[in-house]
Amino acid sequence: MKLKNVLITVKDIERSLKFYHELFGLDLLLDNDGNMILTEGLVLQDEKIWRDFLRADIIPENNASELYFEEPDIEGFVLKLEQLYPETRYVNRLMTHSWGQKVIRFYDPDGNLIEVGTPM
């Protein structure tokens, strides 16, 4: 068995598709009308459909999980993030851990936590 995809819920699926394409270079593989499968295994699910399916509330910024990306040019990434999405909500701006890895943590437009770090 292998993990195939990771699904996150989003309020505006087109806005999220643009966000993940512009910042991370993820492309659309399959559009299932409210469920979009992107490259690298990320799935965007329309929040309304997910809420109806689960019969439960969606809680943004719940900090229960994060998407983790690696980027060797993290300073360049931070500049791109600040230019394209100046309204970004940060958990922490660019910092360096004691083991030398540089990381930044922030929320996507729907409150999904993202970490970008330099390769280890």
N, C-alpha and C positions, 0 to 999 in steps of 0.2 A: 504494500500500500504506500501511496505517497500523497503528500499534501498538494492539492491542485490549485486552489485559489484562496484568497482572503477577501471577504466581503465587508464593505463599509456602507453605512447609510448616508444619504445626502438629500438635502432639500431641493436643490436645483441641479439636476443631473448634467445638463449642458454646461453650466458654470463649472462644475467639478471636473468634467472631461477636459475643459480648457485649462483649468488649474493644474491638473496632473500632467497634461501634455506640455504646457509651457515650462513648468518647473523641473519635471523629471523625465521628460521625453517619452512618456507612456502613450501608446497609440491604441485606438479602438480596434479590437478584433471582432467583436460580435455585439450587436445592439438587439436586445430582446425586449424592446418597449418597456423601459423602466428598470432594466437590468443590463448594464454594459460591462462586458469583459474586456479588460485592457491587457496590454503586454505586461510581462513580469508577474502575471497572476492576480492583479488587483481587479476586484469587481465593485462597481458602483451600483448601489441599489436605491431606487427611489424610496424616500422615507415613508411616504404614504402607503405604498405597497407593503413594505416591511412591517409597519405598524399594524396594518390590517391582518397580515399573515400571523404575526405573533400575538395580536390582541394585547399589546403592552405599549407603554410609552417609550419613546426614544430619548435617552439622556445624553445630550452633548457634553463634551468636556468632562467625561466621567473618569478619565485617567486610568481606565482598566486595561488598556492595551495601547500599543503604538505601532505605527509603520516606521520601519528603519531603513534608511538609504545610506549608501556610502558614496562619498564624493572627494576625490583627491584635491580638487581646487575649491575648497570650502569657502574661502574668502570671495571668490568669484560667484559662487552660489548665493552667498549672503547678499551680495550687491544686487544680483538678479531678483532675489526674493523681495528686497526692499524697494526696488524700482517697479516691479510688476504688481506687488501686493503690499503697499505701504500700510494698509490697515491690519496687517497680520498681528494676531495675539500670540505673544511669546510666553513660554514657560521659562526658558533661559535663552538669552542671546548667546552669541558665539563665546565659548569658554574652552579651556583646556583642562582635561582631567589630569590627576596626578601621574597617570601612566603615559601621558603625552598625547592622547587622542583629543582632537578638537571636535566639538559637537555643538549643535544648536537644536533646540526643541521649540516647537510652535504648533498651533492648531490650524488645520485647514479651514475653509470657510464654514464648515458644518460642525466644527468642534472635535474632529478626529485628530488625535495626537500624532505628530510626526517628529522623528529624530533624524537628523542628517549628521553623519560623522565622517571623519577621515578614515581611510582603510586602516585596519589593524594589522 
